[in-house]
Amino acid sequence: MTARRRVAVLFGGRSGEHEVSLRSAASVAEGLAARHEVLCVLIDRAGRWRLQEGARPAPAGGQEVFLAPSPEDGGRLRRLSDAAELARPEVFFPVLHGTHGEDGTVQGLFELAAVPYVGAGVLASAAAMDKAIMKALFARAGLPQVDYRVLLRPDPAESARILDELGLPVFVKPANLGSSVGITKVKTRGDLGPALERAFAYDRKVLLERGVDARELEVSVLGNEAVEASVPGEIVPDREFYDYDSKYSAESGTELRIPAPVDETTAAEIRRLGVAAFRAVDASGYARVDVFLEKKTGRLLVNEINTIPGFTSISMFPKLWAASGIPYEELLEHLVALAFERHASRARLRTNYGA
């Protein structure tokens, strides 16, 4: 068991996944509170950091604070108006989904401040957030994946050419967003224009992916240098594909099968691919890797990696570890320990030449 720590849970964020973050943070804070002092820090939609009272995250309120990007300040949270110290967390736990939180930006601030934090570093966070970069790294690592193309701007002629190459259906996705926000399944050529317009509203970079008839499988990954994977699970959406409402709506009939009903050889390969994807982006701490099992061919195809997956008590990441023998609160303990392990490892690196 790790020592009792002051853990700052960061949540909310300037992202299309703000509401999802609120749900994850409520569960994380509750799970940490039994063994740690929890500090709740809301990042509101304008990007302001607000230190809240108590150990329960709230959707609004709190004193405006900032974290100085200086190791000498020791990770203090200071009041924005007069720089007075309000709290001194020992470790930061970002529960931020999407841009300005899961993409390496907040991680860069933590690195400048030289404070321990849970999860992947700057490079892995940025690479995993940008689906185009992520898929290029997967390809470099030799991981099987769905055929895709990248558009950097709306271009009717180029998008029509891509559609000819990929065929129908295709999925149109913003490159830097999660929770299926902005994603459209395009089944006719006439639907492509509106789908691209929707995706480009969220990002300057858009992916088009060949649609495959596949089962949707997920595996949770944990560790720094030593990495392990959970049992895989399967998602059976209640609609044509696993969209935002299917994930988060109270009326969703989506089924989570844990463990996934696959044979042992397939399960082992899913775990291997999960660890390989984790290493391909140089991740640390934890992640969830999504894999397709193509129904016609039986091929396994890596879809994506999420470095800050959903973390409610009923989210796939913790449920897979619970099925693998690590209950929710113990999982949080392990993540805090991994944060300190990674911080200590980086602190031992030399920052000067010669002496």
ChimeraX attribute file (.defattr): number of C-alpha atoms within 10 A of each C-alpha:
attribute: neighborCount
match mode: 1-to-1
recipient: residues
	/A:1	8
	/A:2	11
	/A:3	10
	/A:4	13
	/A:5	15
	/A:6	19
	/A:7	23
	/A:8	24
	/A:9	28
	/A:10	26
	/A:11	30
	/A:12	31
	/A:13	28
	/A:14	19
	/A:15	23
	/A:16	19
	/A:17	20
	/A:18	20
	/A:19	16
	/A:20	22
	/A:21	26
	/A:22	23
	/A:23	20
	/A:24	24
	/A:25	28
	/A:26	21
	/A:27	18
	/A:28	23
	/A:29	25
	/A:30	16
	/A:31	20
	/A:32	24
	/A:33	17
	/A:34	11
	/A:35	16
	/A:36	17
	/A:37	18
	/A:38	25
	/A:39	25
	/A:40	25
	/A:41	30
	/A:42	30
	/A:43	25
	/A:44	18
	/A:45	14
	/A:46	9
	/A:47	13
	/A:48	17
	/A:49	25
	/A:50	22
	/A:51	26
	/A:52	19
	/A:53	15
	/A:54	11
	/A:55	19
	/A:56	17
	/A:57	28
	/A:58	18
	/A:59	14
	/A:60	12
	/A:61	15
	/A:62	16
	/A:63	18
	/A:64	18
	/A:65	26
	/A:66	20
	/A:67	20
	/A:68	18
	/A:69	17
	/A:70	16
	/A:71	14
	/A:72	10
	/A:73	15
	/A:74	16
	/A:75	24
	/A:76	23
	/A:77	24
	/A:78	21
	/A:79	19
	/A:80	16
	/A:81	10
	/A:82	8
	/A:83	14
	/A:84	12
	/A:85	13
	/A:86	14
	/A:87	16
	/A:88	17
	/A:89	20
	/A:90	17
	/A:91	22
	/A:92	23
	/A:93	25
	/A:94	23
	/A:95	27
	/A:96	31
	/A:97	31
	/A:98	24
	/A:99	23
	/A:100	16
	/A:101	25
	/A:102	31
	/A:103	27
	/A:104	21
	/A:105	16
	/A:106	19
	/A:107	27
	/A:108	17
	/A:109	16
	/A:110	23
	/A:111	18
	/A:112	15
	/A:113	19
	/A:114	19
	/A:115	24
	/A:116	25
	/A:117	27
	/A:118	27
	/A:119	29
	/A:120	27
	/A:121	24
	/A:122	20
	/A:123	17
	/A:124	24
	/A:125	28
	/A:126	23
	/A:127	24
	/A:128	31
	/A:129	27
	/A:130	20
	/A:131	24
	/A:132	21
	/A:133	15
	/A:134	23
	/A:135	26
	/A:136	15
	/A:137	19
	/A:138	23
	/A:139	13
	/A:140	10
	/A:141	14
	/A:142	12
	/A:143	18
	/A:144	16
	/A:145	18
	/A:146	14
	/A:147	14
	/A:148	18
	/A:149	16
	/A:150	18
	/A:151	19
	/A:152	12
	/A:153	14
	/A:154	16
	/A:155	12
	/A:156	12
	/A:157	9
	/A:158	12
	/A:159	19
	/A:160	13
	/A:161	12
	/A:162	19
	/A:163	20
	/A:164	11
	/A:165	13
	/A:166	16
	/A:167	15
	/A:168	17
	/A:169	16
	/A:170	23
	/A:171	19
	/A:172	27
	/A:173	28
	/A:174	28
	/A:175	27
	/A:176	23
	/A:177	24
	/A:178	23
	/A:179	21
	/A:180	17
	/A:181	19
	/A:182	23
	/A:183	24
	/A:184	22
	/A:185	21
	/A:186	22
	/A:187	14
	/A:188	11
	/A:189	14
	/A:190	9
	/A:191	12
	/A:192	22
	/A:193	15
	/A:194	12
	/A:195	18
	/A:196	26
	/A:197	14
	/A:198	18
	/A:199	23
	/A:200	21
	/A:201	12
	/A:202	18
	/A:203	17
	/A:204	14
	/A:205	20
	/A:206	27
	/A:207	22
	/A:208	26
	/A:209	23
	/A:210	21
	/A:211	19
	/A:212	18
	/A:213	11
	/A:214	17
	/A:215	16
	/A:216	20
	/A:217	26
	/A:218	29
	/A:219	29
	/A:220	29
	/A:221	28
	/A:222	24
	/A:223	22
	/A:224	20
	/A:225	14
	/A:226	7
	/A:227	17
	/A:228	16
	/A:229	25
	/A:230	28
	/A:231	22
	/A:232	31
	/A:233	26
	/A:234	23
	/A:235	18
	/A:236	17
	/A:237	18
	/A:238	16
	/A:239	12
	/A:240	9
	/A:241	13
	/A:242	17
	/A:243	19
	/A:244	17
	/A:245	16
	/A:246	21
	/A:247	19
	/A:248	14
	/A:249	11
	/A:250	8
	/A:251	10
	/A:252	14
	/A:253	13
	/A:254	17
	/A:255	13
	/A:256	17
	/A:257	15
	/A:258	18
	/A:259	19
	/A:260	19
	/A:261	12
	/A:262	15
	/A:263	8
	/A:264	9
	/A:265	8
	/A:266	17
	/A:267	20
	/A:268	16
	/A:269	13
	/A:270	29
	/A:271	22
	/A:272	15
	/A:273	22
	/A:274	29
	/A:275	24
	/A:276	19
	/A:277	29
	/A:278	33
	/A:279	18
	/A:280	22
	/A:281	24
	/A:282	19
	/A:283	29
	/A:284	25
	/A:285	26
	/A:286	26
	/A:287	27
	/A:288	27
	/A:289	28
	/A:290	23
	/A:291	27
	/A:292	23
	/A:293	21
	/A:294	15
	/A:295	12
	/A:296	9
	/A:297	9
	/A:298	12
	/A:299	14
	/A:300	22
	/A:301	22
	/A:302	24
	/A:303	21
	/A:304	22
	/A:305	29
	/A:306	22
	/A:307	28
	/A:308	27
	/A:309	25
	/A:310	23
	/A:311	21
	/A:312	21
	/A:313	20
	/A:314	14
	/A:315	14
	/A:316	24
	/A:317	26
	/A:318	24
	/A:319	24
	/A:320	27
	/A:321	22
	/A:322	19
	/A:323	15
	/A:324	16
	/A:325	13
	/A:326	16
	/A:327	15
	/A:328	22
	/A:329	20
	/A:330	17
	/A:331	18
	/A:332	19
	/A:333	19
	/A:334	19
	/A:335	20
	/A:336	24
	/A:337	20
	/A:338	23
	/A:339	25
	/A:340	17
	/A:341	17
	/A:342	21
	/A:343	18
	/A:344	12
	/A:345	10
	/A:346	13
	/A:347	12
	/A:348	8
	/A:349	8
	/A:350	9
	/A:351	6
	/A:352	6
	/A:353	5
	/A:354	4
	/A:355	4
